[in-house]
Amino acid sequence: MDGDVDNIVRLILDGMLGAVYRSDRVIERVIVQKIEPGTVVQFASMTETLEEALGAEPPVVYIRVDDDLSWRTAA
C-alpha cells in the first residue's frame, strides 16, 4: 500500500463518516501502525479477526472501532 500512513488514515476516516459516525468530532483516539510486508511484529494478544488480517495477502487494512473509554484517566 503506497502512501504516507497519515494520508491513508485520513482517507479511511473520511470514508467512514456518515456510515460509522455522524461527525469526526467524536473521534478521540486513533492508533496507527503501518507494517511493511516481510516485517515481523509480535502482539501481546490478538483477536481472531486481527490474526486473520495479518495472515492475508497484502495490502490489508484492519480497522477496529469501539466506544471503550477506559483508557481515559481522571484529571
PDB file of N, CA, C, O and CB in Angstrom:
ATOM      1  N   MET A   1       0.858  -1.163   0.000  1.00  0.00           N
ATOM      2  CA  MET A   1       0.000   0.000   0.000  1.00  0.00           C
ATOM      3  C   MET A   1       0.905   1.227   0.000  1.00  0.00           C
ATOM      4  O   MET A   1       1.622   1.486   0.967  1.00  0.00           O
ATOM      5  CB  MET A   1      -0.976  -0.003   1.226  1.00  0.00           C
ATOM      6  N   ASP A   2       0.862   1.951  -1.060  1.00  0.00           N
ATOM      7  CA  ASP A   2       1.716   3.128  -1.186  1.00  0.00           C
ATOM      8  C   ASP A   2       1.082   4.324  -0.503  1.00  0.00           C
ATOM      9  O   ASP A   2      -0.137   4.404  -0.353  1.00  0.00           O
ATOM     10  CB  ASP A   2       1.987   3.442  -2.656  1.00  0.00           C
ATOM     11  N   GLY A   3       1.933   5.250  -0.092  1.00  0.00           N
ATOM     12  CA  GLY A   3       1.449   6.489   0.504  1.00  0.00           C
ATOM     13  C   GLY A   3       1.859   6.623   1.947  1.00  0.00           C
ATOM     14  O   GLY A   3       2.201   5.650   2.620  1.00  0.00           O
ATOM     15  N   ASP A   4       1.816   7.853   2.401  1.00  0.00           N
ATOM     16  CA  ASP A   4       2.120   8.135   3.798  1.00  0.00           C
ATOM     17  C   ASP A   4       0.966   7.630   4.656  1.00  0.00           C
ATOM     18  O   ASP A   4      -0.201   7.758   4.287  1.00  0.00           O
ATOM     19  CB  ASP A   4       2.365   9.660   4.029  1.00  0.00           C
ATOM     20  N   VAL A   5       1.307   7.063   5.791  1.00  0.00           N
ATOM     21  CA  VAL A   5       0.302   6.444   6.648  1.00  0.00           C
ATOM     22  C   VAL A   5      -0.758   7.460   7.089  1.00  0.00           C
ATOM     23  O   VAL A   5      -1.929   7.101   7.212  1.00  0.00           O
ATOM     24  CB  VAL A   5       0.970   5.815   7.873  1.00  0.00           C
ATOM     25  N   ASP A   6      -0.377   8.704   7.325  1.00  0.00           N
ATOM     26  CA  ASP A   6      -1.367   9.697   7.754  1.00  0.00           C
ATOM     27  C   ASP A   6      -2.371  10.001   6.643  1.00  0.00           C
ATOM     28  O   ASP A   6      -3.544  10.246   6.925  1.00  0.00           O
ATOM     29  CB  ASP A   6      -0.669  10.990   8.193  1.00  0.00           C
ATOM     30  N   ASN A   7      -1.932   9.988   5.398  1.00  0.00           N
ATOM     31  CA  ASN A   7      -2.855  10.218   4.287  1.00  0.00           C
ATOM     32  C   ASN A   7      -3.797   9.039   4.087  1.00  0.00           C
ATOM     33  O   ASN A   7      -4.971   9.221   3.765  1.00  0.00           O
ATOM     34  CB  ASN A   7      -2.079  10.485   3.004  1.00  0.00           C
ATOM     35  N   ILE A   8      -3.281   7.834   4.278  1.00  0.00           N
ATOM     36  CA  ILE A   8      -4.114   6.636   4.161  1.00  0.00           C
ATOM     37  C   ILE A   8      -5.187   6.644   5.241  1.00  0.00           C
ATOM     38  O   ILE A   8      -6.353   6.359   4.969  1.00  0.00           O
ATOM     39  CB  ILE A   8      -3.253   5.353   4.263  1.00  0.00           C
ATOM     40  N   VAL A   9      -4.787   6.973   6.476  1.00  0.00           N
ATOM     41  CA  VAL A   9      -5.733   7.008   7.593  1.00  0.00           C
ATOM     42  C   VAL A   9      -6.801   8.078   7.361  1.00  0.00           C
ATOM     43  O   VAL A   9      -7.977   7.840   7.634  1.00  0.00           O
ATOM     44  CB  VAL A   9      -4.993   7.272   8.922  1.00  0.00           C
ATOM     45  N   ARG A  10      -6.417   9.224   6.874  1.00  0.00           N
ATOM     46  CA  ARG A  10      -7.380  10.302   6.612  1.00  0.00           C
ATOM     47  C   ARG A  10      -8.436   9.838   5.623  1.00  0.00           C
ATOM     48  O   ARG A  10      -9.621  10.102   5.823  1.00  0.00           O
ATOM     49  CB  ARG A  10      -6.664  11.561   6.074  1.00  0.00           C
ATOM     50  N   LEU A  11      -8.032   9.150   4.559  1.00  0.00           N
ATOM     51  CA  LEU A  11      -8.989   8.646   3.564  1.00  0.00           C
ATOM     52  C   LEU A  11      -9.966   7.652   4.193  1.00  0.00           C
ATOM     53  O   LEU A  11     -11.163   7.680   3.905  1.00  0.00           O
ATOM     54  CB  LEU A  11      -8.243   7.979   2.392  1.00  0.00           C
ATOM     55  N   ILE A  12      -9.449   6.781   5.049  1.00  0.00           N
ATOM     56  CA  ILE A  12     -10.307   5.793   5.707  1.00  0.00           C
ATOM     57  C   ILE A  12     -11.293   6.472   6.653  1.00  0.00           C
ATOM     58  O   ILE A  12     -12.484   6.162   6.637  1.00  0.00           O
ATOM     59  CB  ILE A  12      -9.456   4.770   6.477  1.00  0.00           C
ATOM     60  N   LEU A  13     -10.797   7.402   7.481  1.00  0.00           N
ATOM     61  CA  LEU A  13     -11.677   8.105   8.415  1.00  0.00           C
ATOM     62  C   LEU A  13     -12.746   8.892   7.676  1.00  0.00           C
ATOM     63  O   LEU A  13     -13.908   8.890   8.083  1.00  0.00           O
ATOM     64  CB  LEU A  13     -10.867   9.041   9.311  1.00  0.00           C
ATOM     65  N   ASP A  14     -12.368   9.565   6.594  1.00  0.00           N
ATOM     66  CA  ASP A  14     -13.341  10.320   5.800  1.00  0.00           C
ATOM     67  C   ASP A  14     -14.368   9.379   5.173  1.00  0.00           C
ATOM     68  O   ASP A  14     -15.542   9.732   5.059  1.00  0.00           O
ATOM     69  CB  ASP A  14     -12.627  11.138   4.704  1.00  0.00           C
ATOM     70  N   GLY A  15     -13.935   8.186   4.767  1.00  0.00           N
ATOM     71  CA  GLY A  15     -14.846   7.218   4.161  1.00  0.00           C
ATOM     72  C   GLY A  15     -15.851   6.653   5.155  1.00  0.00           C
ATOM     73  O   GLY A  15     -16.951   6.260   4.766  1.00  0.00           O
ATOM     74  N   MET A  16     -15.485   6.607   6.433  1.00  0.00           N
ATOM     75  CA  MET A  16     -16.406   6.086   7.451  1.00  0.00           C
ATOM     76  C   MET A  16     -17.403   7.141   7.930  1.00  0.00           C
ATOM     77  O   MET A  16     -18.385   6.813   8.597  1.00  0.00           O
ATOM     78  CB  MET A  16     -15.619   5.554   8.637  1.00  0.00           C
ATOM     79  N   LEU A  17     -17.152   8.395   7.594  1.00  0.00           N
ATOM     80  CA  LEU A  17     -18.036   9.488   8.000  1.00  0.00           C
ATOM     81  C   LEU A  17     -19.432   9.271   7.420  1.00  0.00           C
ATOM     82  O   LEU A  17     -19.594   9.080   6.215  1.00  0.00           O
ATOM     83  CB  LEU A  17     -17.465  10.856   7.544  1.00  0.00           C
ATOM     84  N   GLY A  18     -20.409   9.304   8.274  1.00  0.00           N
ATOM     85  CA  GLY A  18     -21.792   9.088   7.865  1.00  0.00           C
ATOM     86  C   GLY A  18     -22.219   7.633   7.970  1.00  0.00           C
ATOM     87  O   GLY A  18     -23.383   7.351   8.254  1.00  0.00           O
ATOM     88  N   ALA A  19     -21.300   6.709   7.745  1.00  0.00           N
ATOM     89  CA  ALA A  19     -21.624   5.286   7.833  1.00  0.00           C
ATOM     90  C   ALA A  19     -21.346   4.724   9.226  1.00  0.00           C
ATOM     91  O   ALA A  19     -22.090   3.873   9.714  1.00  0.00           O
ATOM     92  CB  ALA A  19     -20.833   4.504   6.794  1.00  0.00           C
ATOM     93  N   VAL A  20     -20.282   5.197   9.862  1.00  0.00           N
ATOM     94  CA  VAL A  20     -19.886   4.683  11.177  1.00  0.00           C
ATOM     95  C   VAL A  20     -20.148   5.719  12.261  1.00  0.00           C
ATOM     96  O   VAL A  20     -20.537   5.365  13.374  1.00  0.00           O
ATOM     97  CB  VAL A  20     -18.401   4.282  11.177  1.00  0.00           C
ATOM     98  N   TYR A  21     -19.943   6.967  11.955  1.00  0.00           N
ATOM     99  CA  TYR A  21     -20.191   8.054  12.897  1.00  0.00           C
ATOM    100  C   TYR A  21     -20.707   9.271  12.132  1.00  0.00           C
ATOM    101  O   TYR A  21     -20.430   9.439  10.944  1.00  0.00           O
ATOM    102  CB  TYR A  21     -18.899   8.408  13.694  1.00  0.00           C
ATOM    103  N   ARG A  22     -21.455  10.107  12.827  1.00  0.00           N
ATOM    104  CA  ARG A  22     -22.083  11.264  12.182  1.00  0.00           C
ATOM    105  C   ARG A  22     -21.128  12.430  11.992  1.00  0.00           C
ATOM    106  O   ARG A  22     -21.264  13.212  11.051  1.00  0.00           O
ATOM    107  CB  ARG A  22     -23.266  11.719  12.987  1.00  0.00           C
ATOM    108  N   SER A  23     -20.168  12.540  12.889  1.00  0.00           N
ATOM    109  CA  SER A  23     -19.213  13.639  12.828  1.00  0.00           C
ATOM    110  C   SER A  23     -17.861  13.130  13.293  1.00  0.00           C
ATOM    111  O   SER A  23     -17.783  12.353  14.245  1.00  0.00           O
ATOM    112  CB  SER A  23     -19.681  14.847  13.691  1.00  0.00           C
ATOM    113  N   ASP A  24     -16.798  13.560  12.630  1.00  0.00           N
ATOM    114  CA  ASP A  24     -15.473  13.118  13.059  1.00  0.00           C
ATOM    115  C   ASP A  24     -15.023  13.801  14.349  1.00  0.00           C
ATOM    116  O   ASP A  24     -13.934  13.529  14.855  1.00  0.00           O
ATOM    117  CB  ASP A  24     -14.460  13.382  11.963  1.00  0.00           C
ATOM    118  N   ARG A  25     -15.859  14.680  14.874  1.00  0.00           N
ATOM    119  CA  ARG A  25     -15.566  15.310  16.169  1.00  0.00           C
ATOM    120  C   ARG A  25     -15.665  14.307  17.317  1.00  0.00           C
ATOM    121  O   ARG A  25     -15.152  14.567  18.406  1.00  0.00           O
ATOM    122  CB  ARG A  25     -16.524  16.480  16.418  1.00  0.00           C
ATOM    123  N   VAL A  26     -16.319  13.166  17.090  1.00  0.00           N
ATOM    124  CA  VAL A  26     -16.445  12.159  18.139  1.00  0.00           C
ATOM    125  C   VAL A  26     -15.190  11.296  18.263  1.00  0.00           C
ATOM    126  O   VAL A  26     -15.036  10.569  19.244  1.00  0.00           O
ATOM    127  CB  VAL A  26     -17.650  11.277  17.868  1.00  0.00           C
ATOM    128  N   ILE A  27     -14.304  11.368  17.290  1.00  0.00           N
ATOM    129  CA  ILE A  27     -13.073  10.577  17.328  1.00  0.00           C
ATOM    130  C   ILE A  27     -12.128  11.175  18.351  1.00  0.00           C
ATOM    131  O   ILE A  27     -11.755  12.345  18.257  1.00  0.00           O
ATOM    132  CB  ILE A  27     -12.399  10.517  15.930  1.00  0.00           C
ATOM    133  N   GLU A  28     -11.744  10.372  19.325  1.00  0.00           N
ATOM    134  CA  GLU A  28     -10.851  10.837  20.385  1.00  0.00           C
ATOM    135  C   GLU A  28      -9.459  10.232  20.285  1.00  0.00           C
ATOM    136  O   GLU A  28      -8.498  10.802  20.799  1.00  0.00           O
ATOM    137  CB  GLU A  28     -11.443  10.517  21.734  1.00  0.00           C
ATOM    138  N   ARG A  29      -9.343   9.099  19.638  1.00  0.00           N
ATOM    139  CA  ARG A  29      -8.043   8.451  19.595  1.00  0.00           C
ATOM    140  C   ARG A  29      -7.945   7.601  18.340  1.00  0.00           C
ATOM    141  O   ARG A  29      -8.874   6.871  17.994  1.00  0.00           O
ATOM    142  CB  ARG A  29      -7.808   7.594  20.856  1.00  0.00           C
ATOM    143  N   VAL A  30      -6.818   7.705  17.667  1.00  0.00           N
ATOM    144  CA  VAL A  30      -6.514   6.885  16.507  1.00  0.00           C
ATOM    145  C   VAL A  30      -5.108   6.331  16.717  1.00  0.00           C
ATOM    146  O   VAL A  30      -4.159   7.092  16.904  1.00  0.00           O
ATOM    147  CB  VAL A  30      -6.628   7.706  15.160  1.00  0.00           C
ATOM    148  N   ILE A  31      -4.978   5.024  16.685  1.00  0.00           N
ATOM    149  CA  ILE A  31      -3.677   4.379  16.813  1.00  0.00           C
ATOM    150  C   ILE A  31      -3.399   3.693  15.483  1.00  0.00           C
ATOM    151  O   ILE A  31      -4.205   2.896  15.005  1.00  0.00           O
ATOM    152  CB  ILE A  31      -3.640   3.354  18.021  1.00  0.00           C
ATOM    153  N   VAL A  32      -2.270   4.003  14.900  1.00  0.00           N
ATOM    154  CA  VAL A  32      -1.948   3.510  13.566  1.00  0.00           C
ATOM    155  C   VAL A  32      -0.578   2.852  13.575  1.00  0.00           C
ATOM    156  O   VAL A  32       0.360   3.353  14.195  1.00  0.00           O
ATOM    157  CB  VAL A  32      -1.991   4.652  12.533  1.00  0.00           C
ATOM    158  N   GLN A  33      -0.474   1.751  12.900  1.00  0.00           N
ATOM    159  CA  GLN A  33       0.818   1.109  12.712  1.00  0.00           C
ATOM    160  C   GLN A  33       0.861   0.553  11.300  1.00  0.00           C
ATOM    161  O   GLN A  33       0.040  -0.287  10.930  1.00  0.00           O
ATOM    162  CB  GLN A  33       1.061  -0.014  13.773  1.00  0.00           C
ATOM    163  N   LYS A  34       1.801   1.014  10.527  1.00  0.00           N
ATOM    164  CA  LYS A  34       1.992   0.505   9.173  1.00  0.00           C
ATOM    165  C   LYS A  34       3.021  -0.616   9.250  1.00  0.00           C
ATOM    166  O   LYS A  34       4.130  -0.425   9.748  1.00  0.00           O
ATOM    167  CB  LYS A  34       2.451   1.645   8.181  1.00  0.00           C
ATOM    168  N   ILE A  35       2.642  -1.773   8.757  1.00  0.00           N
ATOM    169  CA  ILE A  35       3.523  -2.940   8.804  1.00  0.00           C
ATOM    170  C   ILE A  35       3.868  -3.316   7.371  1.00  0.00           C
ATOM    171  O   ILE A  35       3.005  -3.752   6.609  1.00  0.00           O
ATOM    172  CB  ILE A  35       2.851  -4.144   9.564  1.00  0.00           C
ATOM    173  N   GLU A  36       5.107  -3.148   7.018  1.00  0.00           N
ATOM    174  CA  GLU A  36       5.561  -3.477   5.678  1.00  0.00           C
ATOM    175  C   GLU A  36       5.625  -4.990   5.501  1.00  0.00           C
ATOM    176  O   GLU A  36       5.910  -5.709   6.458  1.00  0.00           O
ATOM    177  CB  GLU A  36       6.932  -2.842   5.401  1.00  0.00           C
ATOM    178  N   PRO A  37       5.364  -5.481   4.294  1.00  0.00           N
ATOM    179  CA  PRO A  37       5.478  -6.922   4.036  1.00  0.00           C
ATOM    180  C   PRO A  37       6.876  -7.419   4.425  1.00  0.00           C
ATOM    181  O   PRO A  37       7.877  -6.755   4.154  1.00  0.00           O
ATOM    182  CB  PRO A  37       5.188  -7.236   2.538  1.00  0.00           C
ATOM    183  N   GLY A  38       6.929  -8.583   5.057  1.00  0.00           N
ATOM    184  CA  GLY A  38       8.195  -9.160   5.473  1.00  0.00           C
ATOM    185  C   GLY A  38       8.636  -8.736   6.863  1.00  0.00           C
ATOM    186  O   GLY A  38       9.593  -9.292   7.403  1.00  0.00           O
ATOM    187  N   THR A  39       7.956  -7.760   7.449  1.00  0.00           N
ATOM    188  CA  THR A  39       8.284  -7.298   8.796  1.00  0.00           C
ATOM    189  C   THR A  39       7.621  -8.217   9.821  1.00  0.00           C
ATOM    190  O   THR A  39       6.436  -8.533   9.709  1.00  0.00           O
ATOM    191  CB  THR A  39       7.832  -5.821   9.003  1.00  0.00           C
ATOM    192  N   VAL A  40       8.383  -8.635  10.801  1.00  0.00           N
ATOM    193  CA  VAL A  40       7.841  -9.483  11.865  1.00  0.00           C
ATOM    194  C   VAL A  40       7.428  -8.593  13.028  1.00  0.00           C
ATOM    195  O   VAL A  40       8.227  -7.805  13.535  1.00  0.00           O
ATOM    196  CB  VAL A  40       8.885 -10.557  12.326  1.00  0.00           C
ATOM    197  N   VAL A  41       6.177  -8.723  13.444  1.00  0.00           N
ATOM    198  CA  VAL A  41       5.641  -7.932  14.551  1.00  0.00           C
ATOM    199  C   VAL A  41       5.035  -8.900  15.562  1.00  0.00           C
ATOM    200  O   VAL A  41       4.318  -9.827  15.188  1.00  0.00           O
ATOM    201  CB  VAL A  41       4.573  -6.884  14.052  1.00  0.00           C
ATOM    202  N   GLN A  42       5.323  -8.684  16.831  1.00  0.00           N
ATOM    203  CA  GLN A  42       4.740  -9.512  17.879  1.00  0.00           C
ATOM    204  C   GLN A  42       3.715  -8.696  18.655  1.00  0.00           C
ATOM    205  O   GLN A  42       3.995  -7.574  19.079  1.00  0.00           O
ATOM    206  CB  GLN A  42       5.836 -10.062  18.827  1.00  0.00           C
ATOM    207  N   PHE A  43       2.539  -9.259  18.837  1.00  0.00           N
ATOM    208  CA  PHE A  43       1.478  -8.624  19.593  1.00  0.00           C
ATOM    209  C   PHE A  43       1.296  -9.375  20.904  1.00  0.00           C
ATOM    210  O   PHE A  43       1.417 -10.599  20.939  1.00  0.00           O
ATOM    211  CB  PHE A  43       0.158  -8.588  18.782  1.00  0.00           C
ATOM    212  N   ALA A  44       1.008  -8.659  21.973  1.00  0.00           N
ATOM    213  CA  ALA A  44       0.778  -9.295  23.269  1.00  0.00           C
ATOM    214  C   ALA A  44      -0.464 -10.179  23.209  1.00  0.00           C
ATOM    215  O   ALA A  44      -0.491 -11.259  23.799  1.00  0.00           O
ATOM    216  CB  ALA A  44       0.628  -8.231  24.380  1.00  0.00           C
ATOM    217  N   SER A  45      -1.475  -9.727  22.506  1.00  0.00           N
ATOM    218  CA  SER A  45      -2.681 -10.526  22.303  1.00  0.00           C
ATOM    219  C   SER A  45      -3.327 -10.082  21.004  1.00  0.00           C
ATOM    220  O   SER A  45      -3.206  -8.928  20.592  1.00  0.00           O
ATOM    221  CB  SER A  45      -3.674 -10.382  23.503  1.00  0.00           C
ATOM    222  N   MET A  46      -4.014 -11.017  20.367  1.00  0.00           N
ATOM    223  CA  MET A  46      -4.663 -10.717  19.097  1.00  0.00           C
ATOM    224  C   MET A  46      -6.081 -11.274  19.100  1.00  0.00           C
ATOM    225  O   MET A  46      -6.350 -12.350  19.635  1.00  0.00           O
ATOM    226  CB  MET A  46      -3.854 -11.296  17.915  1.00  0.00           C
ATOM    227  N   THR A  47      -6.972 -10.512  18.491  1.00  0.00           N
ATOM    228  CA  THR A  47      -8.306 -11.046  18.253  1.00  0.00           C
ATOM    229  C   THR A  47      -8.212 -12.006  17.064  1.00  0.00           C
ATOM    230  O   THR A  47      -7.240 -11.982  16.309  1.00  0.00           O
ATOM    231  CB  THR A  47      -9.352  -9.892  17.985  1.00  0.00           C
ATOM    232  N   GLU A  48      -9.206 -12.823  16.914  1.00  0.00           N
ATOM    233  CA  GLU A  48      -9.240 -13.750  15.777  1.00  0.00           C
ATOM    234  C   GLU A  48      -9.248 -12.971  14.461  1.00  0.00           C
ATOM    235  O   GLU A  48      -8.627 -13.392  13.485  1.00  0.00           O
ATOM    236  CB  GLU A  48     -10.481 -14.677  15.864  1.00  0.00           C
ATOM    237  N   THR A  49      -9.939 -11.855  14.435  1.00  0.00           N
ATOM    238  CA  THR A  49     -10.026 -11.040  13.228  1.00  0.00           C
ATOM    239  C   THR A  49      -8.676 -10.430  12.872  1.00  0.00           C
ATOM    240  O   THR A  49      -8.297 -10.416  11.701  1.00  0.00           O
ATOM    241  CB  THR A  49     -11.064  -9.940  13.408  1.00  0.00           C
ATOM    242  N   LEU A  50      -7.944  -9.926  13.867  1.00  0.00           N
ATOM    243  CA  LEU A  50      -6.619  -9.366  13.607  1.00  0.00           C
ATOM    244  C   LEU A  50      -5.674 -10.456  13.120  1.00  0.00           C
ATOM    245  O   LEU A  50      -4.897 -10.235  12.191  1.00  0.00           O
ATOM    246  CB  LEU A  50      -6.053  -8.690  14.873  1.00  0.00           C
ATOM    247  N   GLU A  51      -5.733 -11.618  13.732  1.00  0.00           N
ATOM    248  CA  GLU A  51      -4.873 -12.724  13.307  1.00  0.00           C
ATOM    249  C   GLU A  51      -5.150 -13.106  11.854  1.00  0.00           C
ATOM    250  O   GLU A  51      -4.228 -13.398  11.093  1.00  0.00           O
ATOM    251  CB  GLU A  51      -5.076 -13.942  14.221  1.00  0.00           C
ATOM    252  N   GLU A  52      -6.415 -13.102  11.484  1.00  0.00           N
ATOM    253  CA  GLU A  52      -6.798 -13.401  10.104  1.00  0.00           C
ATOM    254  C   GLU A  52      -6.284 -12.322   9.154  1.00  0.00           C
ATOM    255  O   GLU A  52      -5.794 -12.633   8.068  1.00  0.00           O
ATOM    256  CB  GLU A  52      -8.326 -13.529   9.985  1.00  0.00           C
ATOM    257  N   ALA A  53      -6.392 -11.064   9.554  1.00  0.00           N
ATOM    258  CA  ALA A  53      -5.926  -9.952   8.711  1.00  0.00           C
ATOM    259  C   ALA A  53      -4.420 -10.033   8.493  1.00  0.00           C
ATOM    260  O   ALA A  53      -3.940  -9.803   7.383  1.00  0.00           O
ATOM    261  CB  ALA A  53      -6.295  -8.595   9.349  1.00  0.00           C
ATOM    262  N   LEU A  54      -3.679 -10.355   9.536  1.00  0.00           N
ATOM    263  CA  LEU A  54      -2.230 -10.434   9.420  1.00  0.00           C
ATOM    264  C   LEU A  54      -1.786 -11.598   8.542  1.00  0.00           C
ATOM    265  O   LEU A  54      -0.693 -11.565   7.977  1.00  0.00           O
ATOM    266  CB  LEU A  54      -1.609 -10.561  10.791  1.00  0.00           C
ATOM    267  N   GLY A  55      -2.617 -12.619   8.425  1.00  0.00           N
ATOM    268  CA  GLY A  55      -2.297 -13.763   7.589  1.00  0.00           C
ATOM    269  C   GLY A  55      -2.747 -13.613   6.146  1.00  0.00           C
ATOM    270  O   GLY A  55      -2.458 -14.471   5.313  1.00  0.00           O
ATOM    271  N   ALA A  56      -3.448 -12.534   5.845  1.00  0.00           N
ATOM    272  CA  ALA A  56      -3.989 -12.316   4.499  1.00  0.00           C
ATOM    273  C   ALA A  56      -2.906 -11.775   3.563  1.00  0.00           C
ATOM    274  O   ALA A  56      -1.864 -11.288   4.002  1.00  0.00           O
ATOM    275  CB  ALA A  56      -5.187 -11.341   4.550  1.00  0.00           C
ATOM    276  N   GLU A  57      -3.178 -11.873   2.289  1.00  0.00           N
ATOM    277  CA  GLU A  57      -2.275 -11.344   1.263  1.00  0.00           C
ATOM    278  C   GLU A  57      -2.298  -9.813   1.318  1.00  0.00           C
ATOM    279  O   GLU A  57      -3.377  -9.221   1.303  1.00  0.00           O
ATOM    280  CB  GLU A  57      -2.681 -11.857  -0.163  1.00  0.00           C
ATOM    281  N   PRO A  58      -1.132  -9.161   1.382  1.00  0.00           N
ATOM    282  CA  PRO A  58      -1.086  -7.693   1.437  1.00  0.00           C
ATOM    283  C   PRO A  58      -1.591  -7.091   0.128  1.00  0.00           C
ATOM    284  O   PRO A  58      -1.533  -7.764  -0.900  1.00  0.00           O
ATOM    285  CB  PRO A  58       0.351  -7.203   1.729  1.00  0.00           C
ATOM    286  N   PRO A  59      -2.070  -5.882   0.124  1.00  0.00           N
ATOM    287  CA  PRO A  59      -2.200  -4.990   1.283  1.00  0.00           C
ATOM    288  C   PRO A  59      -3.467  -5.283   2.070  1.00  0.00           C
ATOM    289  O   PRO A  59      -4.469  -5.732   1.514  1.00  0.00           O
ATOM    290  CB  PRO A  59      -2.196  -3.529   0.836  1.00  0.00           C
ATOM    291  N   VAL A  60      -3.410  -5.025   3.367  1.00  0.00           N
ATOM    292  CA  VAL A  60      -4.527  -5.258   4.276  1.00  0.00           C
ATOM    293  C   VAL A  60      -4.699  -4.028   5.155  1.00  0.00           C
ATOM    294  O   VAL A  60      -3.721  -3.437   5.613  1.00  0.00           O
ATOM    295  CB  VAL A  60      -4.298  -6.537   5.142  1.00  0.00           C
ATOM    296  N   VAL A  61      -5.927  -3.655   5.380  1.00  0.00           N
ATOM    297  CA  VAL A  61      -6.244  -2.599   6.337  1.00  0.00           C
ATOM    298  C   VAL A  61      -7.140  -3.225   7.390  1.00  0.00           C
ATOM    299  O   VAL A  61      -8.196  -3.768   7.067  1.00  0.00           O
ATOM    300  CB  VAL A  61      -6.937  -1.357   5.644  1.00  0.00           C
ATOM    301  N   TYR A  62      -6.727  -3.152   8.644  1.00  0.00           N
ATOM    302  CA  TYR A  62      -7.506  -3.679   9.764  1.00  0.00           C
ATOM    303  C   TYR A  62      -7.989  -2.477  10.568  1.00  0.00           C
ATOM    304  O   TYR A  62      -7.186  -1.648  10.995  1.00  0.00           O
ATOM    305  CB  TYR A  62      -6.656  -4.678  10.659  1.00  0.00           C
ATOM    306  N   ILE A  63      -9.283  -2.385  10.771  1.00  0.00           N
ATOM    307  CA  ILE A  63      -9.869  -1.260  11.500  1.00  0.00           C
ATOM    308  C   ILE A  63     -10.709  -1.808  12.637  1.00  0.00           C
ATOM    309  O   ILE A  63     -11.560  -2.675  12.437  1.00  0.00           O
ATOM    310  CB  ILE A  63     -10.725  -0.356  10.561  1.00  0.00           C
ATOM    311  N   ARG A  64     -10.463  -1.297  13.822  1.00  0.00           N
ATOM    312  CA  ARG A  64     -11.289  -1.655  14.979  1.00  0.00           C
ATOM    313  C   ARG A  64     -11.900  -0.369  15.504  1.00  0.00           C
ATOM    314  O   ARG A  64     -11.187   0.590  15.800  1.00  0.00           O
ATOM    315  CB  ARG A  64     -10.452  -2.396  16.099  1.00  0.00           C
ATOM    316  N   VAL A  65     -13.204  -0.352  15.617  1.00  0.00           N
ATOM    317  CA  VAL A  65     -13.927   0.809  16.124  1.00  0.00           C
ATOM    318  C   VAL A  65     -14.635   0.376  17.394  1.00  0.00           C
ATOM    319  O   VAL A  65     -15.334  -0.638  17.399  1.00  0.00           O
ATOM    320  CB  VAL A  65     -14.941   1.377  15.064  1.00  0.00           C
ATOM    321  N   ASP A  66     -14.464   1.134  18.473  1.00  0.00           N
ATOM    322  CA  ASP A  66     -15.217   0.832  19.690  1.00  0.00           C
ATOM    323  C   ASP A  66     -15.463   2.096  20.483  1.00  0.00           C
ATOM    324  O   ASP A  66     -14.917   3.158  20.186  1.00  0.00           O
ATOM    325  CB  ASP A  66     -14.476  -0.197  20.551  1.00  0.00           C
ATOM    326  N   ASP A  67     -16.293   1.958  21.494  1.00  0.00           N
ATOM    327  CA  ASP A  67     -16.616   3.108  22.342  1.00  0.00           C
ATOM    328  C   ASP A  67     -16.067   2.930  23.755  1.00  0.00           C
ATOM    329  O   ASP A  67     -16.574   3.534  24.700  1.00  0.00           O
ATOM    330  CB  ASP A  67     -18.131   3.321  22.395  1.00  0.00           C
ATOM    331  N   ASP A  68     -15.038   2.108  23.900  1.00  0.00           N
ATOM    332  CA  ASP A  68     -14.392   1.873  25.195  1.00  0.00           C
ATOM    333  C   ASP A  68     -13.523   3.077  25.559  1.00  0.00           C
ATOM    334  O   ASP A  68     -12.533   3.364  24.886  1.00  0.00           O
ATOM    335  CB  ASP A  68     -13.536   0.568  25.161  1.00  0.00           C
ATOM    336  N   LEU A  69     -13.892   3.761  26.603  1.00  0.00           N
ATOM    337  CA  LEU A  69     -13.131   4.936  27.047  1.00  0.00           C
ATOM    338  C   LEU A  69     -12.357   4.661  28.331  1.00  0.00           C
ATOM    339  O   LEU A  69     -11.991   5.591  29.049  1.00  0.00           O
ATOM    340  CB  LEU A  69     -14.068   6.121  27.258  1.00  0.00           C
ATOM    341  N   SER A  70     -12.109   3.388  28.618  1.00  0.00           N
ATOM    342  CA  SER A  70     -11.407   3.037  29.855  1.00  0.00           C
ATOM    343  C   SER A  70      -9.954   3.519  29.868  1.00  0.00           C
ATOM    344  O   SER A  70      -9.328   3.564  30.927  1.00  0.00           O
ATOM    345  CB  SER A  70     -11.444   1.534  30.057  1.00  0.00           C
ATOM    346  N   TRP A  71      -9.419   3.876  28.711  1.00  0.00           N
ATOM    347  CA  TRP A  71      -8.047   4.373  28.639  1.00  0.00           C
ATOM    348  C   TRP A  71      -7.917   5.779  29.214  1.00  0.00           C
ATOM    349  O   TRP A  71      -6.809   6.227  29.509  1.00  0.00           O
ATOM    350  CB  TRP A  71      -7.563   4.361  27.200  1.00  0.00           C
ATOM    351  N   ARG A  72      -9.041   6.481  29.376  1.00  0.00           N
ATOM    352  CA  ARG A  72      -9.001   7.838  29.945  1.00  0.00           C
ATOM    353  C   ARG A  72      -8.634   7.766  31.412  1.00  0.00           C
ATOM    354  O   ARG A  72      -8.963   6.802  32.105  1.00  0.00           O
ATOM    355  CB  ARG A  72     -10.360   8.561  29.768  1.00  0.00           C
ATOM    356  N   THR A  73      -7.956   8.786  31.870  1.00  0.00           N
ATOM    357  CA  THR A  73      -7.669   8.906  33.301  1.00  0.00           C
ATOM    358  C   THR A  73      -8.272  10.206  33.802  1.00  0.00           C
ATOM    359  O   THR A  73      -8.364  11.187  33.064  1.00  0.00           O
ATOM    360  CB  THR A  73      -6.132   8.858  33.582  1.00  0.00           C
ATOM    361  N   ALA A  74      -8.676  10.203  35.053  1.00  0.00           N
ATOM    362  CA  ALA A  74      -9.268  11.417  35.654  1.00  0.00           C
ATOM    363  C   ALA A  74      -8.177  12.466  35.835  1.00  0.00           C
ATOM    364  O   ALA A  74      -7.032  12.143  36.151  1.00  0.00           O
ATOM    365  CB  ALA A  74      -9.956  11.094  37.030  1.00  0.00           C
ATOM    366  N   ALA A  75      -8.544  13.706  35.632  1.00  0.00           N
ATOM    367  CA  ALA A  75      -7.585  14.811  35.771  1.00  0.00           C
ATOM    368  C   ALA A  75      -7.348  15.170  37.215  1.00  0.00           C
ATOM    369  O   ALA A  75      -6.569  16.078  37.505  1.00  0.00           O
ATOM    370  CB  ALA A  75      -8.070  16.032  35.023  1.00  0.00           C
TER     371      ALA A  75
END
